[in-house]
């Protein structure tokens, strides 16, 4: 049976499947298991992976049996019978052959690593529980998941780092990751992994998860609603990111049609790359209708993304989202690690300007490190995020500022501060920069000068631009958040995605007003949100006077036509 699920297309990227179509087997995961390592093993590793599963199972059984003994000795006599019965159910599920046989299949036949095999078989059995008519049996899925989590905890505790890099990936089928939701950190965790496409139930086209997926150059669909419930483990699926359509269990005819579309797209993309990247040192050169120069800058998430930026002909980095250095880890990066990352970007860009944004965390970009968790947040998008969090964590903020100042010795760095709305916040930020300089002076550490800029992404900021221009060297309009906050539309929520409108008169007014005031004051201004890389908005922004656009590197190729190439 063939059926399709519709979502929001994430669009094209710079990767090997940049034509926007991915075909492969579905790998269904729960968000809580996104951190499970996914990699292929060699045939020689099969026995050792099976042994790891066996020993993990025996360890869990031993733990549970010890717990039963403890319960019988220390708990009130009326309680142990019920608790012991639950433990008996868990032991029975753990030793069930359905779980063991499925895990063995994924390791022996599919060459999944042990953790992935357990997670994959768990999803299969969980779906079977969901389909049961008996309410009591459906509820036993929770017991199964608890048992599997215990097993995974033991396996991840014995995971060998030597196994973490994918082995012989090209000999295996393409895989499509299907999940209810994935955080940006999850997406980065899968970067360079075994998946050729992604599908999530939730999310918006300008959510940070979608932005990271696009930067990875992998076809993805967000906001597909019930995809994770409808798609089963190992189903054949087609991700048509251009149309925002997921096709499940396609017929041979549909499969052949999309394989041809995929092949045609890959060939056209390769020809495009060959013609556009013969000389990667040549930056894109564009002129506006009035003859003034247009500057195209690149948005990046990690230092390694500079390769794609240079290949696309970027004239610099307009937005380095430093929060991705902090995500998906239990400890925040220290000053030396940050300094090395910022220096790497500056040196890689060969003298071109680099704009680095201070950490913009919160809302749909939480930190795993405890320092970044906002407790009891009812509405994280309006809470302790971005610069608010930085000012609340001055030690962390000073660490980042010192690293940025030190990296400026190696080339031009513009430091961009996100989500400012109050003059008091501006003054606090400037004091923090001064304090970072004083600390470096006291330590005798060399540092360079930086230009300071602010993001205009809160309507309050757009309405007091003159105040911002008194303190900052440049402004950058973050259109994604500016639209979200102006229209009160959660950009990560597919239910209200249709209300997220960059052409709304209020949004257009705030953007145009900001641009014109910057130009009148002789200060540089750019747009670094998704609007900057959208051809539909390009002319409107030009007409407003904008001449500096910052976008994902893959979007630059389509803008070359404005240079008459």
Secondary structure, DSSP 8 states (H G I E B T S, - for coil): --EEEE-EE----SSTTTTSEEEEEEEEE-GGGTTS---B--GGGHHHHHHHHHHHHHHHHHHHHHHHHHHHHHS-TTTHHHHHHHHHHHHHHHT-HHHHHHHHHHHHTS-B-HHHHHHHHHHHHHHHHHT-S-HHHHHHHHHHHHHHHHHHHHHHHT--GGG-S--SGGGS--EEEEES---HHHHHHTTTSSEEEEEESS--TTSHHHHHHHHTT-EEEE--SSHHHH--TT-EEEEETTTTEEEES--HHHHHHHHHHHHHHHHHHHHHHHHHSTTTTS---EE-TTS-EEEEEEEESSGGGHHHHHHTT-SEEEEEETHHHHSS-SS---HHHHHHHHHHHHHHTTT-EEEEE----BTTB--SSGGG--TT-S-GGGSS-THHHHHHSHHHHHHHHHHHHHHGGGS-EEEEE-S---HHHHHHHHHHHHHHHHHHHHHT------EEEEEE-SHHHHTTHHHHHHH-SEEEE-HHHHHHHHHT--TT-GGGGGG--TT-HHHHHHHHHHHHHHHHHT-EEEE-SGGGG-HHHHHHHHHTT--EEEEEGGGHHHHGGGGT-
